[in-house]
């Protein structure tokens, strides 16, 4: 069977059997542990989650070997064109109003340097918000998979989205420790 994983071999994942943590670490390492666990535990029902997104890997992914992952086609290299290809600079089109072009032309270093500075500033300002948004989304998806039958799921999710750790701890008091700790980590610590 020829399988392809769209995640890098070093992607961080976590394997659960129902609501019990089986393994956590890099993809290939966890897949190896999961395969041995399933061979040892009759009736195991493994779920493997991508920590960064909360997505579930398909059950067939447990069959993937390092050889299959490493034999996957290399990523497509971008077509080289105008710009400074040796530096990784690729020319693309930007549409702006005339007053924007004038403002850019008046900036030290020219239009490209000004745009790079503006983008770098915006990325720095938004980095924490983007990290929190990704962590919240991963926690929500993971809780949809792991939270069956748990009491206080809505309160725990609201606590994650508002950054209220004490409320999360209170809402998740009766949960299995593995599920609570995992969601606490990805929802508040981010991955």
C-alpha positions in Angstrom: 0.0 0.0 0.0 1.5 3.3 -1.0 0.5 6.1 1.4 1.5 9.7 1.5 1.4 11.9 4.5 1.0 15.6 3.9 2.9 16.3 7.2 6.6 16.4 7.6 8.2 13.4 9.4 9.1 15.6 12.3 5.5 17.0 12.8 4.5 16.8 16.5 1.6 14.4 17.0 -0.1 12.6 20.0 -1.7 9.2 20.0 -4.6 8.3 22.2 -6.4 5.1 22.9 -9.9 6.4 23.7 -9.0 9.0 26.3 -5.6 7.5 27.4 -2.4 9.0 26.1 -0.3 6.4 24.3 2.6 8.4 22.8 3.5 12.0 22.0 6.4 13.3 19.9 7.5 13.4 16.2 5.3 11.7 13.6 7.5 8.7 12.7 8.4 8.0 16.4 4.7 8.1 17.4 3.6 5.9 14.5 6.2 3.3 15.5 5.0 3.3 19.1 1.4 3.2 18.0 2.0 0.2 15.7 3.7 -1.7 18.5 0.9 -0.7 21.0 -1.8 -1.9 18.6 0.0 -5.2 18.1 0.2 -5.6 21.9 -3.2 -4.4 22.9 -6.2 -6.3 21.6 -9.1 -4.0 20.8 -7.0 -0.8 20.8 -8.8 2.1 19.2 -6.1 4.6 18.4 -6.5 8.2 17.4 -3.5 10.2 16.3 -3.8 14.0 16.4 -1.6 16.6 14.8 -0.8 18.8 17.7 -0.5 22.0 15.7 -3.9 21.7 14.1 -6.0 19.1 16.0 -6.5 17.2 12.8 -6.8 13.4 13.0 -4.5 11.2 11.0 -6.2 8.5 9.2 -5.9 4.9 10.6 -4.0 3.9 7.5 -1.3 6.3 8.5 -0.2 3.8 11.1 1.2 1.7 8.3 3.5 4.4 7.0 7.1 3.6 7.3 10.1 6.0 7.2 10.9 4.7 3.7 7.5 5.7 2.4 7.7 9.2 3.9 11.3 9.8 2.7 10.4 8.5 -0.8 7.6 11.0 -1.2 8.2 13.5 -4.0 10.3 16.5 -2.9 8.5 19.8 -2.6 8.2 21.6 -5.9 10.8 24.4 -6.2 9.4 27.7 -7.2 9.9 28.8 -10.7 12.7 31.3 -10.9 11.9 34.6 -12.6 12.5 38.3 -12.0 13.8 39.3 -8.6 16.9 38.1 -6.9 16.6 34.3 -7.2 19.9 33.6 -5.4 18.5 35.3 -2.3 15.1 33.7 -2.7 13.4 36.9 -3.8 10.6 36.4 -6.3 9.0 39.3 -8.1 5.2 39.3 -7.9 2.5 41.9 -8.7 1.1 44.3 -6.1 -1.9 46.5 -6.9 -2.0 49.9 -5.1 -3.5 53.3 -5.6 -1.3 56.1 -7.0 -1.0 57.7 -3.6 0.3 54.5 -2.1 2.9 54.2 -4.8 3.9 57.8 -4.2 4.3 57.2 -0.4 6.3 54.0 -1.1 8.6 55.8 -3.5 9.3 58.5 -0.9 10.4 55.9 1.7 14.1 55.3 2.4 15.4 52.3 0.5 12.6 52.3 -2.0 9.3 50.6 -2.4 10.4 47.0 -1.9 12.3 47.9 1.3 9.3 49.8 2.7 6.9 47.0 1.9 9.2 44.5 3.6 9.5 46.7 6.7 5.7 47.1 6.9 5.1 43.4 6.5 7.8 42.5 9.1 6.2 45.0 11.6 2.7 43.6 10.9 3.9 40.0 11.3 5.6 40.8 14.6 2.4 42.6 15.9 0.1 39.7 14.9 2.4 36.8 15.8 1.0 36.2 19.3 -2.6 36.6 18.1 -2.1 34.2 15.3 -0.4 31.7 17.6 -3.4 31.9 20.0 -5.9 31.5 17.2 -4.1 28.3 15.9 -3.9 26.9 19.5 -7.6 27.6 20.1 -8.5 25.9 16.8 -6.3 22.9 17.6 -7.8 22.6 21.0 -11.4 22.8 19.7 -10.8 20.1 17.0 -9.0 17.9 19.5 -11.7 18.2 22.1 -14.3 17.3 19.5 -12.4 14.0 19.1 -11.5 13.3 22.7 -14.3 14.9 24.6 -17.1 12.3 24.1 -18.9 12.0 27.4 -16.9 14.6 29.3 -18.7 17.0 31.5 -17.9 20.7 31.3 -16.7 20.7 27.6 -18.4 24.0 26.8 -17.0 25.7 29.8 -13.5 24.4 29.1 -13.7 25.6 25.5 -14.8 29.0 26.5 -12.0 29.1 29.0 -9.5 28.2 26.3 -10.9 30.9 23.9 -10.8 33.5 26.6 -7.4 32.5 28.0 -8.9 31.7 31.5 -6.7 28.9 32.8 -8.4 28.7 36.3 -11.8 28.3 34.6 -10.4 25.6 32.3 -9.0 23.7 35.3 -12.4 24.0 37.1 -14.4 22.9 34.0 -12.1 19.9 33.4 -11.8 18.6 37.0 -13.4 15.3 36.3 -11.7 14.6 33.0 -9.1 11.9 32.4 -5.8 13.4 33.3 -4.3 12.7 29.9 -7.0 14.5 28.0 -7.1 17.4 30.4 -3.3 17.8 30.3 -3.1 17.5 26.5 -5.8 20.1 26.0 -4.3 22.4 28.6 -1.0 22.2 26.8 -2.2 22.8 23.3 -4.9 25.3 24.2 -2.8 27.5 26.5 0.8 26.6 25.7 0.4 26.4 22.0 2.5 24.0 19.9 
